[in-house]
Amino acid sequence: MADDPLPGVFDMTPLNPAFNADPHRVLDRLRRECPVRRDPQAGTFVLTRYGDVRGVLSDITLWRDPDKAEPEAVMARRIREERIPGLERSEDDARGILLIDDPDHARIRNPLAKALYKRVARCRPQIEAVVHEILGLLDGRSEFDVMADFAVLVPIDVIARILGVDDTRLKEFRAWSEGVIQSLNPFRTPEQTERLVWAGNALSAYMRELMAARRLAPRDDLVSDMVALQAEGAPINDGEVSINLQSLLVGGNLTTTDLIGNAVWLLLTHPEELAKLKAEPALINSAVEEVLRYEGPVDITGRIASRDLDVRGCPVRTTQSMLLSLRGANRDPEIFPDPHRFDIARKDAPHVSFGGGLHLCIGAPLARLEAQVALPALFAKFPALRLARPGEPPRWRSLPFFRGLETLVVAA
């Protein structure tokens, strides 16, 4: 109803069942009625139009570090202030690149990006091998869960091979990877927090062990690349290498899992688009981009005003927080004609699902490549793949600000 209060940030999480079922009813209203809205409860401005979101993302002078936000920016500052009892901190008090600014951001990101992108450029055979192995485990299965049996496994095993995780430790690595994802869940149960602490401490110890081993005997992997760059003078310490490789693991695994799962669900529920892809396999890159636009894994990102701004006529003062709705921007009808239509051949403006500016997602090339390899392989292996329970609504996970399925049971 027109008299209903406008939704705030906490209405844009799974705590709101309506948003969990269909976020765009909420986001469309915000974009239409108040595209730059101050939410006093969360202490942030919420931006939902593409032009505003892309403009803020492209402004490299704005801050990402929540410590620079005003005290009223309770949601932004909570990210930095959370301390989890029992979870060991780096001996260097290292910080991930996601929430720091230059010059430290560039100092850490540049060598990491240099090593990672060189790896991604030649890792397609590794990804193909991982996908082939995982699909092989599904031989003879007439029904399986795409999420648990495929989408979760591919990113974890791919990053394990890129990092150089020993095959004998792969089972442990998978368990740690699943556990540390709970760091992204502000509504964890005590049991989930306990698992997070166990997994986080074990993973940190293993990363230190792996770095020490690669210094003594380098191999063809990303950890060896990073310690070699350190030896060549890259100004990045062990704690920073460790925490940022772990961040690559946590963020990349969750979002790539959801990218693959969302893509399978969309193609199965839009059979005309799946038929289009099968008839023209070269559309796979465009199809992945449309999945990212239409049902991307990440809802939001944030920036802190480093100076007084005017955003669509709304004054934003220095140190005030801005929450950018990537999901809202990606369905802006001013930019994307018929935005709620899933079209794998779409030629509109680029989506903002990987953020932008200096903080453009460092794992974006790897996520794209994994999806581009995994999806055609899955549908080639199971050409008659279909939903096992087509009448049931999708079950979306309850992790705030991320969008992915809990399960996706299919019949082969």
Number of C-alpha atoms within 10 A of each C-alpha: 4 5 5 6 7 14 14 19 20 13 16 22 20 20 14 13 13 15 16 20 14 10 20 18 11 17 24 19 15 21 23 11 11 15 22 24 21 20 18 13 13 18 22 28 24 25 29 29 30 27 15 18 27 18 14 23 22 16 13 15 16 20 22 27 20 23 19 19 25 19 13 16 24 18 18 27 19 13 15 12 11 9 11 13 9 13 17 15 16 14 9 10 9 17 20 20 24 18 17 19 18 16 8 14 18 16 15 22 22 13 18 22 14 13 19 24 16 12 18 18 11 10 18 17 10 16 25 16 13 21 24 16 12 17 18 11 11 16 10 8 9 12 15 17 17 23 22 15 17 21 27 21 18 27 27 24 23 23 20 21 20 18 22 17 19 12 12 8 11 15 12 13 21 16 14 22 22 18 21 26 21 22 16 16 16 13 14 14 11 9 8 17 22 18 18 24 21 17 24 24 17 17 22 21 13 16 22 14 11 18 19 16 14 20 15 9 9 15 13 13 18 23 27 23 22 26 21 16 17 16 11 9 9 16 13 20 13 19 20 21 25 25 21 20 21 19 18 19 22 21 16 21 26 23 22 27 28 26 26 30 26 24 22 25 18 17 21 18 14 13 12 12 18 18 13 16 19 16 10 10 12 10 15 19 16 17 26 22 21 24 23 25 24 24 22 27 27 22 20 22 19 25 24 27 21 18 14 12 14 10 15 12 8 13 11 21 15 16 22 23 31 27 25 27 27 27 28 27 29 27 26 21 15 12 17 20 12 12 16 13 12 18 18 21 16 15 10 11 10 14 23 21 26 20 23 18 16 20 21 15 17 20 20 16 13 23 21 17 18 24 26 20 17 21 21 16 16 18 15 11 16 16 12 9 17 19 18 16 12 12 7 8 8 15 13 16 15 19 19 19 18 21 25 25 20 17 17 22 19 19 16 18
